Amino acid sequence: MNSSTKKKISKASTILQEVADYLEDKSAEDFELYGQRLFDLADEIETLLGEVDDNESNTDDEDDHQKDDI
């Protein structure tokens, strides 16, 4: 995944967290309805980005090993 896409995904996570924080501070009723779900979504996005990074690292490692075999 290119870095621009990863930055956009990371920004989405940050925005979700900011909205949840805002709701927690300004609107307890809305926070009760949506806040935890927003935090959970942000966490899922961060987990996804971690998996992408791990998979890309594994792919890079495999490519390095293949180059060593040549």
Beta strands, then each sheet from edge to edge (+ up, - down):
end
